[in-house]
Amino acid sequence: MNKSRRAPKVLRYAAEVVTAFAKGDAVTRLSFLVMGLWGFARRTFARGAVYLFTQIAYIAYMIVFGGKYLVKFTTLGTQTQGKVFDEELGIYIYTQGDNSVEILLFGTLTVIITILFFIVWASNCRAAYKSQLAQKRGEHIVTLKEQIASLDSKNYHITLLSIPTLLVTTFTLLPLIFMVLMAFTNFDKAHQPPGNLFTWVGFDNFTSILGGNDKISYTFVRLLGWTVLWAILSTFTNYIFGMILALMINKKSIKFKKGWRMVFISTIAIPQFVTLMLMSQLLHAQGGINILIQQLGLADSPIGFLTDPLLAKITVVIVNMWIGIPYSMLIITGILSNIPEDMYEAARIDGAGPVRVFFKITLPYMLFVTTPYLITQFVGNINNFNIIYLLTGGGPLTLEYYQAGKTDLLVTWLYKQTVNEQNYNLAAVIGIAVFIITAVASIIVYNRSAAATKEEQFG
């Protein structure tokens, strides 16, 4: 019994369904075919009617709508859109064809609905057997009214989570599955339905990005390296300089603390995209900064802040510091004010100097509190579309890369593949790669951090 309870819930449900069929009576077994039959036979009509209605609704959905997409799901369509010249009208008339996007989307929806239906079917089978056992023992069989009443007490969690779960499934899970499946197709600019259908190609897209196509794989590796480097630099420069700024302002000898904080926080009041667009204009070859530098005689020609490959990368890191340091300063200021003063007093009594106090008390405490924030910032910087796109546009452009520039991140390359090039299959693979990188990095870093391993020491 204990082993079965430790087994995964899916396996336990499956075992209960098998047991229900093996040990069930005629009514229970017939309920496997006609859902809810046990409810009518055992006088719980409302529960039986709900299960029967669910089965009828699913069958009707498959006949009227879902079935045709499920049949074509394995091929994603075979009939392309055609055109026939109408001699009487003197124009071409387009004939209806399959639409691979529509088939993939509604086919995926039908698969999800089918899975949900089988979950309800399994619930029906288990309920049929439980009602059989209850009737045999002379016990009361739970009615639909009692089940509904339990949603306000014992099963209140179901009431709270049902609508959010439905919304997440509809607006997050379905699009996510659709995107993942797109990575296994040849949906690109050469296969645009309904004129040109796309189909399944297995792992060909993953093979291309991992070495099957030299230029694409070279671009992926170089952009991956720059994306990770950018995420590390942008995360820790903001954090370290924000920490230094917070510590400086927090010193007892510093006057007008509120005024200094207000000066730095004022940069947050300006929308990020406005700052980035202004910086882009100022750093342009004919922008204000280059004109000033040349007028002061510091350079004979414009400096390629946004056009030189190395300088452009340095520029985006520095501009990101201007945007991000005030946020880090605010967070760390709040943490500093919450570190117990008696810890510092004890350290001073023991003869610890400022440096030792910082590395033994202040820094460990800050890292413990801010590890989730650092992980969030790291993931956010991997997907930091705004600063790259609005500042450099991914440039400078280069023929070495496949439809990408020197400062492009994986996310901006993904954007270009979808909006500019219509290579949706390649974009889907890039999206999956970004997810794997961020998920693995986040889990490893958090599990090895003090926030996870030394929680009791800071509690």
Helices and strands as residue ranges (DSSP letters): H 2-6, H 9-23, H 26-30, H 37-41, H 45-61, I 62-66, H 67-71, E 82-86, E 91-95, H 100-137, H 144-150, H 156-168, I 169-173, H 174-182, H 204-207, I 208-212, H 214-250, H 257-265, G 266-269, H 272-282, H 288-295, H 309-336, H 341-349, H 354-357, I 358-362, H 363-382, H 385-391, H 410-415, I 416-420, H 424-447, H 450-453, H 455-458
